[in-house]
Amino acid sequence: MSQLPSSVRRVACYLRRSREDLEAEKRGEDTLLAQRELILKDILPRYNVDFDLYEEIVSGENIKNRPQFQLLLDEIRQGRYQGIVVKDLYRLGRGNYSDMGVVYDLIRDKRIFIITRDNVLDPANHDDLRNIRFSMFLSREEYEATVWRLVNGKYDKARNRGAWVAGPTPLGYDYHRPSRKLVPNADAKIVKLIFELFAHEDLGYAAISTRLKRLNIRTPKGGDYWHPMQIRRILCNPVYIGTVRYRTTKRQKSDSKIVRRPEEEHIVFENAHEPIIDRETWEIVQRKLNKSLPKNNLDFSACELAGLITCGTCGRKMIRQTSTQRYHHRNSNQVSVYQKSFLACLPCGHYVKYEDVLHQILEYLRSITKLDSNVLKDLIQQYTESKNNQEKLQQILHDAEQRKQLLKVRIERAKEFLLDGTFTKEEYDELRRKIDNQICDINAEIEHIRSKVSEGPSVEADHVESIAEKLQTMLDIYEGLERKSQRNTLLRAIFDSIELHFLGKRGRSNAFELNLVLDFGFLDR
């Protein structure tokens, strides 16, 4: 065992909950407090070193899921610390093998001493380095064994008893803890309604969503908008006929992608709990779902306004929807079929005629090409200044928020130090005052930047004329394009943003206004 040399001047104390700690906290124990007291009152007093605390609130399997550990590793790379203090070596392990390789190489290359209650491990010492390797490897193996026992125990309960072990309970059911099974609740009638509308009224996902909203039926999270894919997931879920399925997919360790498992690995338990939907209705729905799968053919292409229009109420992208209407003539048996297209924001329930929106956009572009050069020059100048200010402000706000967040973390740590006696009330108040002053300075900096008006570049007359000519050329190109997807690409290049504001019913149609912003930066290229 190596001793701590005088070259170690500053160390990082890393605190992290283990799986055993999480179980202990369910019993009311504060495991981070116990770790902190061990490090501050038992380990650190033996050494004359400065230190910083890194407390991991969450305990993830990988480094990417441990923000405090990531920050610690970055500081080690920059040479801030010469040692790490931990309750035990397991706190540094249990990541995947590639993560452990990163940690091990950094400890060895930077010669980072590992300090525990019982040992001081020196990476320059062969025996100590081997001890570090063994501890990291064994901690990972212990983690894999623990996960294997938990997962297989869970699947055994599902396989033998039909227990519900898939996490959150689906809509329409409650989890009955004594039997570990699902029991229907009051929301079962919503599930029945969704299946009824799809099976017997031939409504699609979006139409069912609209019907539920009109009936004031709230989503499981309390919202008023049922996403169409949420409707589809309900219709596809065999849990509603009393069947539970497990081990149908798995997440790959290499790239975190979810892939389907082979059929022989699936766990299927029928009649596991009371069904909500009868078999006949279930089979009707599944036949319709399978029949509707190839609805989008291979030559599908985007419409002109795809992904271009934003709802001015909620900020979501508006989508194109079509409806088929049949008109029966009074004096004959003939039926006329009309196809209508709308731009819709399903969460807000707003619908406007698709062709009206497209017509207004093209008319706007034609009017721009006919503007007086001085008016067009002002438009370009305003766009340039607004764009410059917005980009600068966003970057400053981002940096400022990060700095403020770090200061808030320091305040929370100081509170804990006050509670456990590390800080006196006077020391805490002094530190809090300094941090509050720094936050005030950051806020003042933001206000100062917002008050400044940037000077955009001057716009010459010939420059304005070239932009007007280019816009006219692009309009001519648009008219000559046959594919809607090509027109969409051109419009998305011309416009920086288009926001639609719904004005309500006006006569026989819905009124709206558009806030159109041209991308003069693109037109200038």
C-alpha positions in Angstrom: 0.0 0.0 0.0 1.4 3.4 -1.1 1.3 6.5 1.1 0.0 9.8 0.0 3.0 11.9 -1.2 3.3 15.7 -0.8 2.7 16.2 -4.5 -1.0 15.5 -3.9 -2.3 18.9 -3.1 -6.0 18.8 -4.1 -8.4 15.8 -4.3 -11.9 15.2 -5.5 -14.4 13.4 -3.3 -16.8 11.4 -5.3 -20.1 10.3 -3.7 -22.5 7.9 -5.6 -25.4 5.7 -4.6 -25.0 2.0 -5.3 -27.9 -0.4 -5.9 -27.7 -1.4 -2.3 -27.9 2.2 -1.2 -31.1 2.7 -3.2 -32.6 -0.2 -1.4 -31.5 1.3 1.9 -33.0 4.7 1.0 -36.4 3.0 0.5 -36.1 2.2 4.2 -35.5 5.8 5.1 -31.7 5.9 5.2 -29.7 8.9 3.8 -26.8 7.0 2.2 -25.2 10.1 0.7 -25.1 11.7 4.1 -23.4 8.6 5.5 -20.8 8.7 2.7 -20.2 12.4 3.2 -19.6 12.0 6.9 -17.3 9.1 6.3 -15.2 11.1 3.9 -15.2 14.4 5.7 -14.8 13.2 9.3 -12.8 10.0 8.9 -10.8 9.9 5.7 -9.9 13.6 4.9 -8.6 14.6 8.4 -5.7 12.1 7.9 -4.3 14.2 5.0 -3.4 17.9 4.6 -5.1 18.4 1.2 -7.7 20.7 -0.4 -10.8 19.0 -1.7 -14.0 19.4 -3.7 -17.2 17.4 -3.4 -18.9 15.7 -6.4 -22.2 14.2 -5.4 -24.1 12.1 -8.0 -27.8 12.5 -7.4 -28.6 9.8 -10.0 -26.8 6.5 -10.4 -26.6 5.5 -14.1 -24.9 2.5 -15.6 -22.8 4.5 -18.1 -20.6 7.6 -17.7 -23.0 9.5 -20.0 -25.7 9.1 -17.3 -23.5 10.4 -14.5 -23.1 14.2 -15.0 -21.0 14.7 -11.9 -18.6 12.0 -12.8 -18.2 13.4 -16.3 -17.4 16.8 -14.8 -14.9 15.2 -12.5 -13.1 13.4 -15.3 -12.9 16.6 -17.3 -11.3 18.4 -14.3 -8.7 15.5 -13.9 -7.8 15.8 -17.6 -7.1 19.5 -17.0 -4.8 18.6 -14.1 -7.0 20.1 -11.3 -6.8 17.0 -9.0 -4.1 14.5 -8.1 -6.4 12.1 -6.2 -9.9 10.8 -5.8 -11.5 10.0 -2.5 -14.3 7.4 -2.5 -16.0 5.2 0.1 -14.8 2.1 -1.8 -13.4 1.3 -5.3 -16.8 0.1 -6.5 -17.9 3.7 -6.7 -15.6 4.2 -9.7 -16.7 1.0 -11.4 -19.9 -0.6 -12.6 -19.8 1.3 -15.9 -19.6 -0.7 -19.1 -16.2 -2.1 -20.2 -15.4 0.7 -22.6 -16.2 3.3 -19.8 -14.0 1.4 -17.3 -11.2 1.5 -19.9 -11.5 5.3 -20.1 -11.4 5.6 -16.3 -8.5 3.2 -15.9 -6.3 4.8 -18.6 -7.0 8.3 -17.1 -6.1 7.1 -13.6 -2.9 5.4 -14.8 -1.7 8.1 -17.2 -2.3 11.0 -14.9 -1.2 9.0 -11.8 -4.4 9.8 -9.9 -4.2 8.4 -6.3 -7.3 6.5 -5.1 -8.0 7.1 -1.5 -10.4 5.0 0.5 -11.0 4.4 4.2 -8.5 1.5 4.2 -6.1 2.2 1.4 -4.2 4.7 -0.6 -3.6 3.2 -4.1 -0.8 4.6 -6.3 -1.2 3.8 -10.0 2.6 3.9 -10.3 2.8 0.9 -8.0 2.3 -2.4 -9.9 0.4 -4.1 -7.1 -1.9 -1.1 -6.5 -2.6 -0.8 -10.2 -3.5 -4.5 -10.4 -5.8 -4.0 -7.4 -7.6 -1.1 -9.2 -8.1 -3.4 -12.3 -9.4 -6.2 -10.3 -11.8 -4.0 -8.3 -13.2 -2.4 -11.4 -13.6 -5.7 -13.2 -15.3 -7.4 -10.2 -17.6 -4.5 -9.6 -18.8 -4.8 -13.2 -19.2 -8.6 -12.9 -21.2 -8.1 -9.7 -23.4 -5.6 -11.5 -24.1 -8.0 -14.4 -24.9 -10.8 -12.0 -27.3 -8.6 -10.0 -29.1 -7.4 -13.1 -29.3 -11.0 -14.4 -30.9 -12.2 -11.1 -33.4 -9.3 -11.0 -34.4 -9.6 -14.7 -34.8 -13.3 -14.7 -36.6 -13.3 -11.4 -39.1 -10.8 -12.9 -39.5 -12.9 -16.0 -40.0 -16.1 -14.0 -43.0 -14.4 -12.2 -44.4 -13.4 -15.6 -43.9 -16.8 -17.1 -45.3 -18.8 -14.2 -48.0 -16.6 -12.8 -48.8 -14.0 -15.5 -47.6 -11.2 -13.1 -47.4 -7.7 -14.5 -43.7 -6.7 -14.5 -43.5 -4.3 -17.4 -43.4 -1.0 -15.5 -46.2 1.6 -15.8 -49.7 0.2 -15.9 -51.6 0.7 -19.2 -54.6 2.9 -19.6 -57.7 1.2 -18.2 -55.9 -0.8 -15.5 -54.6 -0.5 -12.0 -51.8 -2.6 -10.5 -53.0 -4.9 -7.7 -49.9 -5.3 -5.6 -50.9 -8.4 -3.5 -51.5 -10.5 -6.7 -49.1 -8.5 -8.9 -51.7 -8.4 -11.6 -53.7 -5.9 -13.5 -57.4 -5.1 -12.6 -59.7 -2.9 -14.8 -60.5 0.6 -13.5 -62.9 3.4 -14.5 -60.8 4.3 -17.5 -61.6 0.9 -19.1 -64.6 2.6 -20.7 -62.2 4.9 -22.6 -60.3 1.9 -24.0 -63.6 0.3 -25.0 -64.7 3.5 -26.8 -61.4 3.7 -28.8 -61.7 0.1 -30.0 -65.4 0.7 -30.8 -64.7 3.8 -32.9 -62.0 2.1 -34.8 -63.7 -1.3 -35.3 -67.3 -0.3 -36.0 -67.3 3.4 -37.0 -64.2 3.2 -39.3 -62.6 6.2 -37.7 -58.8 6.6 -38.1 -56.3 7.6 -35.4 -56.6 11.4 -35.9 -60.4 11.2 -36.1 -60.6 9.2 -32.8 -58.3 11.8 -31.2 -60.7 14.6 -32.3 -63.7 12.7 -31.0 -62.1 12.2 -27.6 -61.3 15.9 -27.4 -64.8 16.9 -28.3 -66.1 14.5 -25.6 -63.8 16.2 -23.1 -62.0 13.0 -22.3 -58.6 13.7 -20.9 -55.4 11.8 -21.6 -53.7 9.7 -18.9 -51.5 12.7 -18.1 -54.4 15.2 -18.0 -54.0 16.7 -21.4 -56.8 17.3 -23.9 -54.9 16.1 -27.0 -54.6 12.4 -27.8 -51.7 11.9 -30.2 -52.6 9.5 -33.1 -49.7 7.2 -32.3 -51.0 7.0 -28.7 -54.3 5.7 -30.2 -52.4 3.2 -32.4 -50.4 1.8 -29.4 -53.6 1.2 -27.5 -55.2 -0.6 -30.5 -52.1 -2.8 -30.9 -51.6 -3.7 -27.2 -52.7 -7.3 -26.4 -52.9 -6.5 -22.7 -56.5 -5.5 -23.4 -57.5 -9.1 -24.1 -55.7 -10.3 -21.0 -52.4 -11.3 -22.7 -49.0 -10.2 -21.4 -45.9 -10.2 -23.6 -42.3 -9.8 -22.4 -38.8 -10.1 -23.9 -40.1 -9.1 -27.3 -37.3 -6.5 -27.8 -33.9 -5.7 -26.4 -31.5 -2.7 -26.3 -28.1 -3.3 -27.9 -25.2 -2.3 -25.7 -23.1 -1.1 -28.7 -25.4 1.6 -30.1 -28.4 1.6 -27.7 -30.8 0.7 -30.6 -33.9 -1.4 -29.7 -34.1 -4.5 -31.9 -36.7 -7.3 -31.9 -35.8 -10.6 -30.2 -36.3 -14.0 -31.9 -39.8 -15.4 -31.4 -38.5 -18.3 -29.2 -37.3 -15.8 -26.6 -40.7 -14.1 -26.2 -42.6 -14.7 -23.0 -46.4 -14.9 -23.7 -49.0 -15.5 -21.0 -52.6 -15.6 -22.0 -55.5 -15.0 -19.6 -53.1 -13.3 -17.2 -55.8 -10.8 -16.0 -59.3 -9.7 -16.7 -59.7 -8.5 -20.3 -61.3 -5.2 -21.3 -61.9 -6.0 -25.0 -63.6 -9.2 -26.3 -61.8 -11.4 -28.7 -64.1 -10.6 -31.6 -63.6 -6.9 -31.4 -59.8 -7.4 -31.0 -59.6 -9.6 -34.2 -61.6 -7.0 -36.2 -59.2 -4.3 -35.1 -56.1 -6.3 -35.8 -57.4 -7.2 -39.4 -58.0 -3.5 -40.0 -54.6 -2.5 -38.7 -52.8 -5.1 -40.8 -54.8 -4.0 -43.9 -54.0 -0.4 -43.4 -50.2 -0.9 -43.0 -49.2 -0.4 -46.7 -51.3 2.7 -47.0 -48.3 4.9 -47.9 -47.1 3.7 -51.2 -43.4 3.8 -52.3 -43.8 6.8 -54.5 -45.1 9.0 -51.7 -43.7 12.5 -51.8 -44.1 15.5 -49.5 -46.7 18.2 -50.3 -45.7 21.8 -51.0 -46.1 23.0 -47.4 -44.8 19.9 -45.5 -43.0 20.9 -42.3 -43.2 24.6 -43.3 -46.2 26.0 -41.4 -46.1 26.5 -37.6 -49.2 26.9 -35.5 -49.2 30.4 -33.9 -51.1 29.1 -30.8 -49.0 26.1 -29.7 -45.9 26.3 -31.9 -46.3 22.8 -33.3 -45.9 22.1 -37.0 -49.2 21.9 -38.9 -49.9 18.9 -41.0 -51.9 18.3 -44.2 -55.1 16.2 -43.9 -57.5 15.2 -46.6 -61.2 14.2 -46.4 -63.5 12.6 -49.0 -67.0 13.9 -49.2 -69.8 12.4 -51.3 -72.7 14.4 -52.6 -75.9 12.6 -53.5 -77.9 14.4 -56.3 -81.6 14.7 -55.5 -83.0 14.0 -58.9 -80.8 11.1 -59.8 -78.9 8.2 -58.3 -75.6 9.8 -59.1 -73.0 10.5 -56.4 -70.3 13.1 -56.8 -67.0 12.6 -54.9 -65.0 15.6 -53.7 -61.5 15.5 -52.2 -60.7 18.3 -49.7 -57.4 19.2 -48.2 -56.7 21.1 -45.0 -53.8 22.3 -42.9 -54.5 21.1 -39.4 -53.1 21.6 -35.9 -54.6 18.6 -34.1 -53.8 19.6 -30.5 -55.5 23.0 -31.0 -58.3 21.7 -33.2 -57.6 24.3 -35.9 -58.3 23.6 -39.6 -57.8 25.9 -42.6 -58.1 25.2 -46.3 -54.8 24.0 -47.7 -55.1 25.8 -51.0 -56.0 29.1 -49.3 -52.7 29.0 -47.4 -50.6 28.1 -50.4 -52.3 30.8 -52.5 -51.6 33.4 -49.9 -47.9 32.4 -49.6 -47.4 32.7 -53.4 -49.2 36.0 -53.6 -47.0 37.3 -50.9 -43.9 36.3 -52.8 -45.2 37.9 -56.0 -46.0 41.2 -54.1 -42.4 41.2 -52.7 -40.9 41.2 -56.2 -43.0 44.3 -57.1 -42.1 46.3 -54.0 -40.3 49.7 -54.3 -36.6 49.2 -53.9 -36.5 51.4 -50.8 -39.2 49.4 -49.1 -37.5 46.1 -49.9 -34.2 47.6 -48.7 -35.8 48.3 -45.3 -37.1 44.8 -45.1 -33.7 43.3 -45.7 -32.1 45.6 -43.2 -34.6 44.7 -40.5 -34.1 41.0 -41.2 -30.3 41.2 -41.0 -30.3 43.2 -37.8 -33.0 40.9 -36.2 -31.0 37.8 -37.2 -27.7 39.1 -35.8 -29.3 40.2 -32.5 -31.2 36.9 -32.1 -28.1 34.7 -32.7 -26.0 36.7 -30.3 -28.7 36.8 -27.6 -29.3 33.1 -27.8 -25.6 32.3 -27.3 -25.3 34.8 -24.4 -28.4 33.4 -22.7 -27.1 29.8 -23.1 -23.8 30.7 -21.5 -25.4 32.7 -18.8 -27.8 30.0 -17.9 -25.0 27.5 -17.6 -23.1 29.8 -15.3 -26.2 30.4 -13.2 -26.8 26.7 -12.9 -23.3 26.0 -11.6 -23.8 28.8 -9.0 -27.1 27.2 -7.9 -25.4 23.8 -7.5 -22.8 25.5 -5.3 -25.6 27.0 -3.1 -27.2 23.5 -2.7 -23.9 22.1 -1.6 -23.4 24.9 0.8 -26.8 24.2 2.4 -25.8 20.5 2.9 -22.5 21.6 4.5 -24.4 23.9 6.8 -26.8 21.1 7.8 -24.0 18.6 8.5 -21.9 21.1 10.5 -19.1 21.5 7.9 -20.0 25.2 7.5 -21.0 27.6 10.3 -24.0 29.9 9.7 -21.6 32.8 9.1 -19.6 30.9 6.5 -22.8 29.9 4.7 -24.2 33.4 4.7 -20.9 34.9 3.4 -20.8 32.3 0.5 -24.5 32.8 -0.3 -24.0 36.5 -0.4 -21.1 36.2 -2.9 -23.0 33.8 -5.1 -26.1 36.0 -5.1 -24.0 38.9 -6.2 -22.5 36.9 -9.0 -26.0 35.9 -10.2 -27.1 39.5 -10.1 -24.0 40.4 -12.3 -25.0 37.7 -14.8 -28.6 39.1 -15.0 -27.3 42.6 -15.4 -25.1 41.4 -18.2 -28.0 39.9 -20.0 -30.1 43.0 -19.7 -27.2 45.1 -21.0 -26.9 42.9 -24.1 -30.6 43.0 -24.7 -30.6 46.8 -24.5 -28.0 47.1 -27.2 -29.0 47.5 -30.8 -26.6 45.9 -33.2 -25.8 47.8 -36.4 -26.6 45.7 -39.4 -24.6 46.0 -42.6 -25.6 48.6 -45.1 -27.7 47.4 -48.0 -26.8 48.8 -51.5 -29.5 49.5 -54.1 -28.0 47.1 -56.7 -27.9 44.4 -54.0 -31.6 44.9 -53.4 -32.4 44.6 -57.1 -30.4 41.3 -57.4 -32.4 39.8 -54.5 -35.7 40.8 -56.1 -34.5 39.3 -59.4 -33.5 36.1 -57.7 -36.8 35.8 -56.0 -38.7 36.3 -59.3 -36.5 33.6 -60.9 -37.3 31.2 -58.0 -41.0 31.9 -58.5 -40.7 31.0 -62.2 -38.8 27.8 -61.3 -41.5 27.0 -58.7 -44.2 27.3 -61.4 -42.3 25.0 -63.7 -41.7 22.2 -61.1 -44.1 19.2 -61.4 -43.2 17.3 -58.2 -44.7 18.7 -55.0 -41.6 17.6 -53.0 -39.4 19.8 -55.2 -41.7 22.8 -54.6 -41.5 22.1 -50.9 -37.7 22.1 -51.0 -37.7 25.5 -52.8 -40.2 27.1 -50.4 -38.3 25.9 -47.3 -35.2 27.5 -48.8 -37.0 30.8 -49.5 -38.7 31.2 -46.1 -37.0 31.5 -42.7 -40.3 30.8 -40.9 -44.1 30.9 -41.5 -46.5 31.1 -38.6 -50.3 30.7 -39.0 -52.6 32.5 -36.6 -56.1 31.1 -36.5 -58.8 33.8 -36.4 -61.9 31.6 -36.0 -64.9 31.0 -38.2 -65.7 33.7 -40.9 -68.7 32.8 -43.0 -68.4 29.2 -44.3 -64.6 28.9 -43.8 -62.0 29.4 -41.1 -60.1 32.6 -41.3 -56.4 33.0 -40.6 -53.4 35.2 -41.1 -49.8 34.4 -41.9 -46.6 35.8 -40.4 -44.1 35.2 -43.1 -40.3 35.8 -42.7 -38.1 35.4 -45.8 -34.6 34.0 -45.5 -32.8 36.9 -47.1 -29.5 35.2 -46.2 -30.4 32.4 -48.6 -31.5 34.8 -51.3 -28.3 36.7 -51.0 -26.2 33.6 -51.8 
